[in-house]
């Protein structure tokens, strides 16, 4: 029974770990950690199943005095902790990306602001040459604040 249960868990976790593959690039840090945890978890249970199902072997769990169960519990707790840390890191990464996106856009117009210009313009201007022409358009509206103050922000957006 121990061998069959361990084999079932091993197959499920190994398959889940192998399903996490990069699409077009590398795995995100959280996905890479999750894949590692799933593969390690699956290999642990595969070894556990192999030891229980070896020919001419009878596994007496009482003889181990709870060592197998304790190892399984410790491994399971470690897997859960690694998954939690991985998910926390992924959430933090998403929040940081969102903050950077918000910082590069003007909240009123949702257009790129000066910070975005300083980040994005140099690589684009480096590509400019006679064979690959480009243009840079900067718009500065005089007295834009007066339009907003007099007619409200929705009127300033419509301009």
N, C-alpha and C positions, 0 to 999 in steps of 0.2 A: 504494500500500500504506500509506504514511504517513497519507494522508487517511482511509482506511477504519478503520485502527486508532484514530486520534485521534477519529473520529466515534463509534466504539463506546464508547470510554472516556467521551466527553462525554455520550452518552445515558445510560449507566449511572449516572454520578455525578450528573448533573442530576436524573434520576428519583429517586435515593436522597435527594437534598437536598430535593426537593419532597414526598417522602413524610413527612418529619419535620414534622408539623403539630401545633399545640397541641390538646389534647383538653380542652375546658372552661375553659381558662385560657391562661396564657402558657407558652412552652417553658421548661424549666429552663435555667440558664446553660450547662451542658454540652451540652445538646441544641441550643441556639441557636448555640453555637460550632461544633458538628459540622455543622449545617446550612449555616452560612456557609462552612466549609472545603469541603464537598461542592459547593456552588454555584460557588464560585470555581474549584475544580479543574475542574468541568465546563465553565465558560465558557472557561478557558484552553485546554482541549482542543478546544472548539468553534471557537475562533479559529484554532487550529493546523490543524484539519481544513479550515476554510474557505480558509485560505491555500494549502493543498496541493491543493485541489479546484477552485480558481478556473479559469474557462475560459481556454484558451490559455496556461496556466501550467504550466511544468515545474519542479518543485522539485528542484534539485540540492543534496543535502545536503552534498556535498563542498565546494561553494562557500561554505557557511556556516562551514566549518572547525570543526564540532562545536558551534556556538552553540545550535542547536535542541536537540540532545541535552543540552547543559549546562543550558539553561533548563528542560528537562523534569525533569532530575535535581534541580535546585535547588527547583523547584516541588513535586516529589514529596516531597522531604525536609522542606520547610516544611509540607506537608499532614500528614505523619506526625507532626511535632513538635507541630503545633496539635492534632491528635487526641489525642496523649499528654497534653498539658497539659489539654485538655478533660476527658479521662477521669479524670485526677488530681484536678481540681477537683470533679468529680461525686462521686468517692469521698469526698473530704474533706467535702463538703456532707452526704452521707449519714451519715458518722460523727458530725458535729456535731449533726445532728438526733437521732441515737440517744443521744448523751450527754445532750442536753437532756431527752429522754424518760425516761432512767434517773434523772436528777437530780430529776425531778418526781414520782417514785413511791417509796413505801417498799418496800425490797427484801423485807421479810418478808411483808407483806400484799398487795403490788402495788396498793395504793390510793394516791390522790393524797396528797402530803404537804403540809407548810405552804408550801413554795415554790410548788407548784401552786395552792394556795388564793390566795396573793397575786397570782399571775398571772391566774387565771381568774375569781375572784370579782368584782372591780370591774366588768368589762363586763357580767356577768350581773346584778349588783345595780343597775346603772344602768338596766337594762331594766324593773326592778320598778316597778309602779304599781298603783293599785286595779283597773285593767282587766286587768292582766297580773300576777297574784299569783305569788309565788315563796316558797320556803322554803330556809333554810340549816341544815343539820344537821351539827353538830360532835360527834364522839364522843371522849370522853377516858376511858379505862379506867384506874382507879386500880390501882396495884401490878401492872401488866401484866408488868413485868420479873420479878417473883417467880413468876408463872405459867410464864414461859419458863425461868427458872433451875431451878425445881422439876420441871417436867414435860417440858422441852425445847421447842424452837421449833415443832415440828409441833403440839404441844398448844396453843400460843398462837395459831396460825393457825386451828385448829378452833374456838376460842372465839367 
